[in-house]
Amino acid sequence: MSSPAAPGSASPQIDPILRIVLRYSVNAKEYGQLHKLLVQRGPNAIQKRTPSPDTYEAELKSKDDYNAAAIRASVRVFLGTRLGLKLWESFKRALARQRKGGAQLLPTSTSLFSPDTRLSISLALLLLFHRLLHRFMTRLRANLLDKNSQPFRKRNPKVSKALTARLAPAVGASLAGFALAVSPADQPRITMAIYASTRGAEFIWNALEAEGWFKNRPWWFGSWMLMPGVFGELLYAFLFERNCFPKPYGDFIMRFSDTYVHKRPVDYPTHLPWPDNDGIVDGLAEIARLHYPAFESPIIHPKAALPPAISQLAPIVNPAHPGITSLSCATIHPSEPSCLQTYLTFLAQAFPRFAKFFTLVLVIFSLPRYKAFLKNPGEELNKLAKRILRLTLFVTGAIGTSWASICLFQALFPKTLFPKGRFFLGGFLGGFWALLVKHGGRGQFLYSLRSAMDSGYKIGVKKGWWKGRKGGDVLVFVASLAAINVVFERNPEAINSGLVRRGLAGLRGEGWVDRVKEMAKEKTVEDEKRD
């Protein structure tokens, strides 16, 4: 038995205001750590006035801490996201200052309800309402299933059936997604809605696959089949709807397309104009609108002149090889008359560059799995090398085929046949390279799909094919969140991301835990008990 505390040694009572501040700021474990690090090293006067960890823990246990924990988590989400967005804004401003020499810096918002603040509030409210709604719906379901609620169930059979369904808490908690409406109706909100919809569709596919819906599918059937249509849409948007095209995607393509998009030569006079990347791509789009005029070399025909709409291409086209007959070919490979030779040159030059890039990226992403490498280095290194090789072949072939298709269709099609649509066909052909990474490439496929969905939606609104509905992205987000919650409730293993599983558990107030790993541990313990 422990000896009774000496008189006067008992921990002081917690001040009501301090109790509220502490309750909604830290839990018992965190308070104990702070007490050990700060209070116990402070003056005796502060130690006497500060409640002990045991006193604080007893205070929390005397009350239901669920709501307080939900508020604590939401406040931390707000502070964390707001700080992250502030750091990101500072990084962009520093980058702009470095690139532009301090001129024309990105504007910053000092408003209390700036877009970044509203986005942080939206995410915090999403977490708070999701936890509260999930608990409320769980308790309501339990009360309605109680025998004392039988009269209510008889009077309201349809309502009772809906509220007592196994998935009712998961669906009801998803209504918290309407908190996204607090954030501004701009690109981040659209991006979150598209991301949630694609992940929801992916998890539904996983759940159906686990139930045996696709067990007889052919070997070639898979998510890679999205890529032809996705790349077709993206290539078309890149040429003709640049303001609806994701800029990072375009920058990545242009970074490795030196064979087809020619930069200013080092020895070219600085006082003479040279088209930039956008100017060259715009020139190709204009060539398509002009139905691919023939190329007349100024070397042979000195009086030959380009149409005014593509005059910016003159520094590239005028000295082109006289053997080239197509203006589009003179634009993308002016010094080489052979389209096939240019395509092979691109593959040979781009492949090692892509290999270096993906080696660096995949090695970094493999660092969290260092234990597997230490346990079986030969097998893991072999898997990593194969993945790098397949991904490099895929991206190199897709980009090269998309560029080379300009020449291919110029030779196969009449000038007036699909002048703009052939770029979609070119991207469609390039997408078939995705077959090389049909195993393990779903992440890249879904990223490209999200980019194409965003681009296609903006093009449709711009051309009047459909009208954007106010709050439509919020509705998509809520429906997607409901689908993800339902899959997580029925089959957590269908959520093929440990980070997402932990995030969903956190949204429900279960802690930062992986339900699949917890189930595996419980199964292991049960098996050991049986043995």
VMD Tcl script that draws the C-alpha trace (Angstrom):
set ca {
  {0.00 0.00 0.00}
  {1.17 3.49 -0.76}
  {1.70 5.81 2.15}
  {-0.75 8.70 2.53}
  {0.35 12.03 1.26}
  {1.73 14.43 3.79}
  {-0.39 17.41 4.76}
  {0.12 20.27 2.38}
  {1.72 18.04 -0.26}
  {-1.51 17.42 -2.18}
  {-1.73 18.86 -5.64}
  {-3.59 22.18 -5.78}
  {-7.06 22.40 -7.22}
  {-7.19 23.39 -10.88}
  {-8.37 26.91 -11.56}
  {-11.62 26.83 -13.62}
  {-10.23 28.98 -16.42}
  {-6.97 27.04 -16.50}
  {-8.96 23.78 -16.50}
  {-10.87 24.84 -19.61}
  {-7.74 26.03 -21.40}
  {-5.85 22.84 -20.61}
  {-8.75 20.53 -21.43}
  {-9.12 21.95 -24.92}
  {-5.38 22.19 -25.51}
  {-3.67 18.97 -24.33}
  {-4.65 15.50 -23.20}
  {-3.42 13.78 -20.04}
  {-0.38 12.16 -21.66}
  {0.74 15.40 -23.32}
  {0.20 17.31 -20.07}
  {2.39 14.82 -18.24}
  {5.19 15.31 -20.77}
  {4.91 19.09 -20.59}
  {4.87 18.94 -16.80}
  {8.03 16.86 -16.80}
  {9.85 19.06 -19.31}
  {8.80 22.50 -18.06}
  {7.11 22.61 -14.68}
  {9.38 20.22 -12.77}
  {12.39 22.24 -13.92}
  {10.83 25.55 -12.93}
  {10.74 27.41 -9.63}
  {9.07 25.83 -6.62}
  {6.40 28.51 -6.58}
  {5.22 27.50 -10.05}
  {5.34 23.80 -9.15}
  {3.12 24.37 -6.13}
  {0.51 26.29 -8.12}
  {0.50 23.83 -11.04}
  {-1.65 20.68 -10.81}
  {0.15 17.37 -11.01}
  {-0.34 15.00 -13.99}
  {-2.35 12.63 -11.80}
  {-4.70 15.40 -10.74}
  {-5.18 16.53 -14.33}
  {-5.76 12.95 -15.53}
  {-8.35 12.40 -12.80}
  {-10.06 15.61 -13.82}
  {-10.31 14.43 -17.44}
  {-11.55 10.97 -16.47}
  {-14.33 12.48 -14.39}
  {-15.88 13.89 -17.59}
  {-16.45 12.68 -21.13}
  {-13.37 13.85 -23.01}
  {-14.59 12.91 -26.53}
  {-15.90 16.36 -27.49}
  {-12.89 18.08 -25.97}
  {-10.58 15.74 -27.89}
  {-12.44 16.53 -31.11}
  {-12.02 20.25 -30.52}
  {-8.34 19.78 -29.65}
  {-7.75 17.89 -32.89}
  {-9.63 20.42 -35.01}
  {-7.72 23.33 -33.49}
  {-4.44 21.57 -34.25}
  {-5.55 20.90 -37.82}
  {-6.34 24.59 -38.23}
  {-3.01 25.73 -36.78}
  {-1.01 23.09 -38.67}
  {-2.58 23.74 -42.07}
  {-2.46 27.49 -41.62}
  {1.22 27.35 -40.73}
  {1.91 25.00 -43.63}
  {0.14 27.28 -46.09}
  {1.99 30.30 -44.69}
  {5.34 28.55 -45.14}
  {4.37 27.51 -48.66}
  {3.41 31.10 -49.50}
  {6.73 32.34 -48.11}
  {8.58 29.75 -50.16}
  {6.80 30.83 -53.36}
  {7.55 34.47 -52.65}
  {11.21 33.69 -52.06}
  {11.31 31.70 -55.29}
  {9.64 34.55 -57.17}
  {12.07 37.02 -55.66}
  {14.99 34.88 -56.81}
  {13.65 34.49 -60.34}
  {12.49 38.07 -60.87}
  {15.11 39.93 -58.89}
  {12.67 41.27 -56.33}
  {10.19 42.65 -58.87}
  {6.59 41.62 -59.39}
  {6.38 39.46 -56.28}
  {3.36 37.31 -55.65}
  {0.59 39.20 -53.81}
  {0.03 38.30 -50.18}
  {-3.25 38.50 -48.30}
  {-3.36 40.00 -44.81}
  {-7.11 39.63 -44.36}
  {-8.36 37.73 -41.32}
  {-10.48 35.60 -43.65}
  {-7.99 35.18 -46.46}
  {-8.38 32.16 -48.77}
  {-5.71 30.25 -46.85}
  {-7.40 30.97 -43.52}
  {-10.77 29.90 -44.84}
  {-9.28 26.69 -46.19}
  {-7.74 25.94 -42.79}
  {-11.06 26.65 -41.05}
  {-12.82 24.38 -43.54}
  {-10.50 21.44 -42.83}
  {-10.74 21.98 -39.07}
  {-14.55 22.03 -39.19}
  {-14.54 18.94 -41.40}
  {-12.64 17.00 -38.73}
  {-14.75 18.35 -35.88}
  {-18.14 17.69 -37.48}
  {-17.07 14.28 -38.78}
  {-16.16 13.11 -35.28}
  {-19.28 14.55 -33.69}
  {-21.62 13.22 -36.37}
  {-20.08 9.76 -36.33}
  {-20.49 9.50 -32.57}
  {-24.01 10.89 -32.69}
  {-25.09 8.49 -35.42}
  {-23.47 5.54 -33.63}
  {-25.28 6.33 -30.39}
  {-28.56 6.99 -32.20}
  {-28.32 3.64 -33.95}
  {-27.62 1.87 -30.66}
  {-30.60 3.56 -28.98}
  {-32.95 2.72 -31.86}
  {-31.86 -0.91 -31.75}
  {-32.70 -1.08 -28.05}
  {-35.91 -2.94 -27.19}
  {-37.33 0.18 -25.55}
  {-37.37 1.87 -28.98}
  {-39.58 -0.79 -30.54}
  {-42.70 1.47 -30.57}
  {-40.77 4.11 -32.53}
  {-39.54 1.51 -35.00}
  {-43.09 0.31 -35.60}
  {-44.41 3.84 -36.16}
  {-41.54 4.83 -38.48}
  {-40.32 1.67 -40.23}
  {-38.54 3.36 -43.16}
  {-36.78 5.96 -41.02}
  {-35.79 3.31 -38.48}
  {-34.44 1.03 -41.18}
  {-32.27 3.82 -42.53}
  {-30.99 4.97 -39.13}
  {-30.30 1.46 -37.82}
  {-28.43 0.28 -40.91}
  {-24.87 -0.82 -40.30}
  {-23.52 1.88 -42.60}
  {-25.66 4.71 -41.19}
  {-22.85 6.20 -39.03}
  {-20.41 6.10 -41.94}
  {-22.84 7.84 -44.30}
  {-24.10 10.31 -41.70}
  {-20.60 11.38 -40.72}
  {-19.85 12.12 -44.37}
  {-22.22 15.09 -44.18}
  {-19.31 16.83 -42.48}
  {-17.90 17.21 -45.98}
  {-20.20 20.22 -46.45}
  {-17.69 22.10 -44.30}
  {-15.63 22.33 -47.48}
  {-18.04 25.07 -48.56}
  {-16.31 27.41 -46.08}
  {-13.19 27.42 -48.26}
  {-13.14 29.62 -51.39}
  {-14.59 28.15 -54.57}
  {-11.24 28.10 -56.36}
  {-8.66 25.57 -57.50}
  {-7.78 23.92 -54.13}
  {-11.44 23.06 -53.51}
  {-11.86 21.63 -57.00}
  {-8.65 19.65 -56.59}
  {-9.84 18.14 -53.30}
  {-13.17 17.16 -54.85}
  {-11.48 15.51 -57.83}
  {-8.96 13.75 -55.60}
  {-11.68 12.40 -53.30}
  {-13.75 11.18 -56.25}
  {-10.87 9.28 -57.86}
  {-9.78 7.72 -54.57}
  {-13.38 6.77 -53.84}
  {-13.68 5.08 -57.23}
  {-10.36 3.31 -56.66}
  {-11.44 1.96 -53.26}
  {-14.80 0.81 -54.63}
  {-12.93 -1.05 -57.38}
  {-10.69 -2.67 -54.76}
  {-13.69 -3.75 -52.70}
  {-15.47 -5.25 -55.71}
  {-12.28 -6.97 -56.80}
  {-11.89 -8.50 -53.34}
  {-15.43 -9.86 -53.61}
  {-14.52 -11.62 -56.86}
  {-16.32 -9.40 -59.36}
  {-13.39 -9.30 -61.79}
  {-11.79 -12.70 -61.26}
  {-12.26 -13.73 -64.90}
  {-10.93 -10.54 -66.46}
  {-8.25 -10.83 -69.19}
  {-4.60 -10.28 -68.28}
  {-4.41 -6.96 -70.09}
  {-7.44 -5.42 -68.37}
  {-6.59 -2.80 -65.76}
  {-6.30 0.83 -64.79}
  {-3.65 1.43 -67.46}
  {-6.52 1.52 -70.00}
  {-7.36 4.99 -68.69}
  {-4.14 6.40 -70.09}
  {-4.90 6.55 -73.84}
  {-7.95 8.74 -73.26}
  {-6.21 10.73 -70.52}
  {-3.13 11.49 -72.60}
  {-5.29 12.30 -75.60}
  {-7.22 14.91 -73.65}
  {-4.08 16.36 -72.08}
  {-2.23 16.67 -75.40}
  {-5.23 18.37 -77.00}
  {-5.51 20.80 -74.08}
  {-1.76 21.43 -74.16}
  {-1.98 22.58 -77.77}
  {-5.32 24.37 -77.95}
  {-6.50 25.15 -74.40}
  {-3.33 26.04 -72.53}
  {-5.15 28.08 -69.89}
  {-7.08 24.90 -68.97}
  {-3.97 22.72 -68.86}
  {-2.10 21.94 -65.58}
  {1.09 24.00 -65.75}
  {3.31 21.59 -63.74}
  {2.40 18.83 -66.17}
  {3.37 20.99 -69.14}
  {6.61 22.13 -67.52}
  {7.60 18.50 -66.93}
  {6.94 17.58 -70.57}
  {8.82 20.58 -71.97}
  {11.77 19.94 -69.67}
  {12.52 16.68 -71.49}
  {11.40 17.64 -75.02}
  {14.49 19.41 -76.30}
  {14.56 17.19 -79.39}
  {11.20 18.56 -80.57}
  {11.00 21.97 -78.88}
  {14.18 23.82 -79.71}
  {15.62 26.39 -77.37}
  {17.62 29.43 -78.39}
  {21.10 28.33 -79.53}
  {23.98 29.54 -77.41}
  {25.62 31.36 -80.31}
  {22.37 32.93 -81.57}
  {22.52 36.76 -81.53}
  {20.84 38.13 -78.41}
  {19.25 41.06 -80.25}
  {17.27 38.75 -82.54}
  {13.94 37.23 -81.38}
  {13.50 33.54 -80.69}
  {10.17 31.92 -79.76}
  {9.85 30.51 -76.26}
  {8.22 27.16 -75.49}
  {4.71 28.61 -75.44}
  {5.34 30.40 -78.71}
  {6.43 27.17 -80.41}
  {3.44 25.22 -79.10}
  {1.09 28.04 -80.11}
  {2.67 27.95 -83.55}
  {1.94 24.23 -83.87}
  {-1.67 24.85 -82.86}
  {-1.95 27.58 -85.48}
  {-0.46 25.29 -88.13}
  {-3.26 22.85 -87.35}
  {-5.86 25.60 -87.72}
  {-4.34 26.49 -91.09}
  {-4.71 22.84 -92.19}
  {-1.00 22.09 -92.28}
  {0.42 24.26 -95.06}
  {3.39 22.96 -97.04}
  {6.88 24.12 -96.24}
  {8.81 26.09 -98.83}
  {12.41 26.54 -97.77}
  {13.70 30.12 -98.04}
  {17.05 28.58 -98.91}
  {15.59 27.40 -102.26}
  {12.76 29.92 -102.54}
  {14.07 33.22 -101.15}
  {10.68 34.92 -101.55}
  {8.87 32.30 -99.50}
  {7.26 33.68 -96.34}
  {5.40 32.21 -93.42}
  {1.72 33.03 -92.80}
  {1.43 36.03 -90.44}
  {-0.20 33.91 -87.70}
  {2.98 31.86 -87.26}
  {5.60 34.47 -88.05}
  {7.17 33.91 -84.61}
  {8.43 30.54 -85.88}
  {10.61 32.14 -88.57}
  {13.91 31.82 -86.62}
  {13.35 28.05 -86.40}
  {11.69 27.35 -89.75}
  {13.63 29.57 -92.16}
  {16.97 27.71 -91.83}
  {15.24 24.29 -91.84}
  {16.50 21.49 -94.08}
  {15.25 21.99 -97.69}
  {14.25 18.33 -97.86}
  {11.41 18.87 -95.38}
  {8.03 19.33 -97.03}
  {5.74 19.88 -94.04}
  {5.65 23.06 -92.01}
  {4.92 21.15 -88.81}
  {7.99 18.94 -89.41}
  {10.10 22.02 -90.10}
  {9.01 23.35 -86.72}
  {9.77 20.33 -84.53}
  {12.84 18.87 -86.31}
  {14.22 21.57 -88.64}
  {17.71 20.14 -89.00}
  {16.71 16.51 -89.60}
  {14.54 15.63 -92.63}
  {13.73 12.14 -91.32}
  {10.81 11.97 -88.88}
  {11.75 8.44 -87.81}
  {15.35 9.42 -87.13}
  {14.14 12.30 -84.96}
  {11.88 9.95 -83.00}
  {14.73 7.52 -82.39}
  {17.01 10.37 -81.40}
  {14.47 11.55 -78.83}
  {14.21 8.06 -77.34}
  {17.99 7.73 -77.15}
  {18.52 11.15 -75.56}
  {15.50 11.25 -73.25}
  {15.80 7.72 -71.84}
  {18.94 8.28 -69.70}
  {17.60 11.62 -68.46}
  {14.31 10.07 -67.39}
  {16.19 7.15 -65.85}
  {18.23 9.50 -63.65}
  {15.12 11.44 -62.66}
  {13.03 8.40 -61.70}
  {15.97 6.74 -59.95}
  {16.27 9.75 -57.66}
  {12.51 9.97 -57.06}
  {11.91 6.27 -56.45}
  {14.96 5.92 -54.19}
  {13.63 8.76 -52.03}
  {10.17 7.16 -51.88}
  {11.80 3.83 -50.97}
  {13.56 5.20 -47.89}
  {10.62 4.41 -45.52}
  {11.01 0.76 -46.56}
  {14.66 0.57 -45.55}
  {13.99 -2.40 -43.25}
  {12.87 -4.50 -46.21}
  {16.07 -3.55 -48.07}
  {18.21 -4.51 -45.10}
  {16.38 -7.81 -44.69}
  {16.54 -8.85 -48.35}
  {18.67 -6.34 -50.30}
  {19.05 -8.37 -53.50}
  {15.35 -8.93 -54.06}
  {14.33 -5.38 -53.12}
  {17.00 -3.79 -55.32}
  {15.89 -5.97 -58.21}
  {12.27 -4.83 -57.75}
  {13.37 -1.20 -57.58}
  {15.49 -1.51 -60.73}
  {12.62 -3.11 -62.65}
  {10.23 -0.39 -61.55}
  {12.65 2.36 -62.60}
  {13.18 0.70 -65.99}
  {9.47 0.20 -66.68}
  {8.50 3.71 -65.58}
  {11.31 5.23 -67.66}
  {10.24 3.30 -70.76}
  {6.62 4.29 -70.20}
  {7.20 8.03 -69.86}
  {9.86 8.19 -72.58}
  {7.73 6.26 -75.03}
  {4.52 8.15 -74.21}
  {6.01 11.62 -74.66}
  {8.06 10.65 -77.72}
  {5.12 8.94 -79.43}
  {2.89 11.93 -78.77}
  {5.38 14.25 -80.47}
  {6.13 11.84 -83.30}
  {2.42 11.40 -84.03}
  {2.42 14.92 -85.50}
  {4.63 13.67 -88.29}
  {2.84 10.32 -88.54}
  {-0.61 11.76 -89.09}
  {0.80 14.39 -91.42}
  {1.91 11.52 -93.67}
  {-1.21 9.38 -93.26}
  {-4.11 11.86 -93.18}
  {-5.26 14.45 -95.69}
  {-4.60 17.99 -94.50}
  {-8.25 18.69 -93.74}
  {-8.95 15.44 -91.87}
  {-9.04 15.95 -88.10}
  {-6.70 18.96 -88.17}
  {-7.06 19.43 -84.39}
  {-8.45 16.06 -83.38}
  {-5.34 14.25 -84.56}
  {-3.53 15.61 -81.52}
  {-6.00 13.72 -79.34}
  {-5.25 10.62 -81.39}
  {-1.53 11.21 -80.92}
  {-1.89 11.34 -77.15}
  {-4.16 8.30 -77.37}
  {-1.37 6.35 -79.08}
  {1.17 7.52 -76.50}
  {-1.06 6.27 -73.70}
  {-0.63 2.65 -74.78}
  {2.90 2.71 -73.35}
  {1.19 2.53 -69.95}
  {0.81 -1.21 -70.54}
  {4.46 -1.53 -69.46}
  {3.58 -0.41 -65.92}
  {0.12 -1.93 -65.61}
  {1.33 -3.54 -62.36}
  {2.27 -0.89 -59.83}
  {1.54 2.17 -61.94}
  {-1.91 3.00 -60.63}
  {-0.65 6.00 -58.66}
  {0.74 7.63 -61.79}
  {-2.40 6.73 -63.74}
  {-4.71 8.33 -61.19}
  {-2.57 11.46 -60.99}
  {-2.82 11.87 -64.76}
  {-6.55 11.10 -64.62}
  {-7.11 13.84 -62.05}
  {-5.19 16.31 -64.23}
  {-7.29 15.34 -67.26}
  {-10.55 15.61 -65.29}
  {-9.65 19.09 -64.09}
  {-8.58 20.16 -67.56}
  {-11.61 18.62 -69.30}
  {-14.04 20.22 -66.86}
  {-12.53 23.67 -67.41}
  {-12.58 23.25 -71.19}
  {-16.23 22.22 -71.05}
  {-17.17 25.27 -68.98}
  {-15.15 27.55 -71.27}
  {-16.82 26.21 -74.43}
  {-20.29 26.08 -72.88}
  {-20.63 22.29 -73.07}
  {-21.90 22.36 -69.49}
  {-22.38 24.93 -66.77}
  {-20.57 24.78 -63.50}
  {-23.05 24.35 -60.66}
  {-22.50 26.48 -57.58}
  {-21.28 24.19 -54.83}
  {-21.11 21.23 -57.20}
  {-17.57 20.41 -56.12}
  {-18.74 20.27 -52.50}
  {-21.49 17.80 -53.42}
  {-18.95 15.65 -55.26}
  {-16.68 15.75 -52.21}
  {-19.49 14.74 -49.83}
  {-20.58 11.83 -52.06}
  {-16.97 10.68 -52.45}
  {-16.34 10.89 -48.70}
  {-19.47 8.80 -48.11}
  {-18.25 6.17 -50.58}
  {-14.82 6.04 -48.92}
  {-16.37 5.75 -45.46}
  {-18.66 2.93 -46.59}
  {-15.75 0.99 -48.09}
  {-13.69 1.58 -44.94}
  {-16.55 0.26 -42.80}
  {-17.18 -2.85 -44.88}
  {-13.66 -3.80 -45.92}
  {-10.76 -1.72 -44.53}
  {-8.27 -3.71 -46.60}
  {-9.82 -2.24 -49.77}
  {-8.32 1.10 -48.68}
  {-4.90 0.33 -50.14}
  {-3.15 3.21 -48.39}
  {-2.05 3.04 -44.79}
  {-1.98 6.83 -44.61}
  {-5.61 7.08 -45.76}
  {-6.68 4.36 -43.31}
  {-5.02 6.25 -40.46}
  {-6.63 9.48 -41.63}
  {-10.10 7.90 -41.67}
  {-9.54 6.47 -38.19}
  {-8.52 9.95 -37.04}
  {-11.66 11.43 -38.56}
  {-13.71 9.01 -36.46}
  {-11.84 9.74 -33.25}
  {-10.19 6.30 -33.09}
  {-6.68 7.76 -33.02}
  {-3.87 7.66 -35.55}
  {-4.10 3.90 -36.00}
  {-4.16 1.55 -38.95}
  {-7.22 -0.67 -38.60}
  {-5.79 -3.33 -40.92}
  {-2.61 -3.67 -38.87}
  {-4.61 -3.72 -35.65}
  {-6.80 -6.51 -37.03}
  {-3.70 -8.46 -38.05}
  {-2.25 -8.09 -34.55}
  {-5.49 -9.27 -32.97}
  {-5.59 -12.26 -35.29}
  {-1.99 -13.13 -34.41}
  {-2.77 -12.98 -30.69}
  {-5.82 -15.21 -31.15}
  {-3.79 -17.74 -33.14}
  {-1.12 -17.82 -30.43}
  {-3.77 -18.44 -27.78}
  {-5.18 -21.35 -29.76}
  {-1.73 -22.89 -30.11}
}
mol new
graphics top color blue
foreach p $ca { graphics top sphere $p radius 0.5 }
foreach p [lrange $ca 0 end-1] q [lrange $ca 1 end] { graphics top cylinder $p $q radius 0.2 }
display resetview
